[in-house]
Amino acid sequence: MKALIYAGSEFLTSDAIADALLEYGAALAEGRTGATVEIPVVDAAGTVTTAVFLVGPASQIVARQVDTHLAEPDRLEVVERLEALTRRLHPTARADTETPPDMDWSWES
């Protein structure tokens, strides 16, 4: 589990969510824009709740590994959403490496 240190407070969340949030924040900063993101966090009693983070160019978020007996709030859909938002800010082209089965490369007709 990781602790996100933000605005003087610590928020416990899963490693994957913390990493995805930091990547999204970096992508937003590159574009000089910001966004709010709601993620699941674990309170001191072990209850999963949510916290809303403002991320962007001025965000100062630190993540550190913590040892705890509390269960991580693994939410694959949150990680997937953050990764999708990050990809939108970093579009990439993909080259197919396989020839389509119906492609005729003979050039002779």
C-alpha positions in Angstrom: 0.0 0.0 0.0 1.1 3.6 -0.6 0.5 6.8 1.3 -0.2 9.8 -0.8 1.0 12.9 0.9 -1.1 15.8 -0.3 -1.8 19.2 1.2 -0.3 18.2 4.5 -2.4 15.0 4.9 -1.7 11.4 4.2 -4.1 9.2 2.3 -3.6 5.4 2.0 -4.5 3.7 -1.3 -3.3 0.8 -3.4 0.0 0.9 -5.1 -1.6 0.7 -8.5 -4.0 3.6 -7.8 -1.2 5.8 -6.4 1.0 5.1 -9.4 -1.8 5.8 -11.9 -2.7 9.0 -10.1 0.9 10.3 -10.2 1.2 9.4 -13.9 -2.0 11.3 -14.6 -0.9 14.3 -12.6 2.4 14.4 -14.6 0.5 14.2 -17.9 -1.8 17.0 -16.8 1.2 19.1 -15.8 2.8 18.7 -19.2 -0.3 20.0 -20.8 -0.6 22.8 -18.3 -4.0 21.8 -17.2 -5.7 20.4 -14.1 -8.5 18.1 -13.1 -10.2 16.7 -10.1 -9.9 12.9 -9.4 -11.8 10.9 -6.9 -10.0 7.8 -5.6 -10.7 5.2 -2.9 -8.6 5.6 0.2 -8.4 3.7 3.5 -8.9 5.5 6.8 -7.2 4.6 10.1 -10.0 2.2 11.0 -9.5 0.3 7.7 -12.7 1.6 6.2 -12.6 2.4 2.4 -13.8 5.9 1.6 -13.0 8.3 -1.1 -10.9 11.5 -1.5 -10.9 14.0 -4.2 -7.6 15.3 -5.4 -6.9 18.4 -7.5 -4.0 17.4 -9.8 -2.2 19.5 -12.4 0.8 21.7 -12.9 1.0 23.0 -9.3 0.2 19.7 -7.6 2.7 18.5 -5.0 1.9 14.8 -4.4 4.4 12.4 -2.9 3.8 8.7 -2.7 5.7 6.5 -0.2 5.4 2.8 0.5 3.9 1.9 3.9 3.6 -1.4 5.7 0.2 -1.9 7.2 -2.2 -4.7 8.1 -5.0 -2.8 6.3 -6.3 -4.2 3.0 -5.6 -2.2 -0.1 -8.6 -0.7 -1.9 -7.9 -2.5 -5.2 -10.3 -1.0 -7.7 -9.2 -2.0 -11.2 -11.8 0.3 -12.7 -10.2 3.3 -11.0 -6.8 2.4 -12.3 -8.2 1.8 -15.8 -9.9 5.1 -15.8 -6.8 7.0 -14.7 -4.7 5.2 -17.3 -7.3 6.0 -20.0 -7.3 9.7 -19.0 -3.5 9.7 -19.1 -3.5 8.0 -22.6 -5.8 10.7 -23.9 -3.2 13.3 -22.9 -0.4 11.2 -24.5 -1.9 9.8 -27.7 0.4 7.4 -29.6 0.2 5.7 -32.9 0.4 1.9 -33.1 1.9 0.0 -36.0 0.4 -3.4 -36.9 3.2 -5.9 -37.3 1.1 -8.6 -38.9 -0.2 -8.6 -42.5 -3.9 -8.8 -42.8 -4.9 -12.3 -44.2 -6.7 -10.8 -47.2 -3.8 -8.5 -48.3 -2.4 -9.1 -51.7 1.3 -8.0 -51.9 2.0 -9.4 -55.4 1.4 -6.1 -57.3 0.6 -8.1 -60.4 -2.9 -8.2 -61.6 
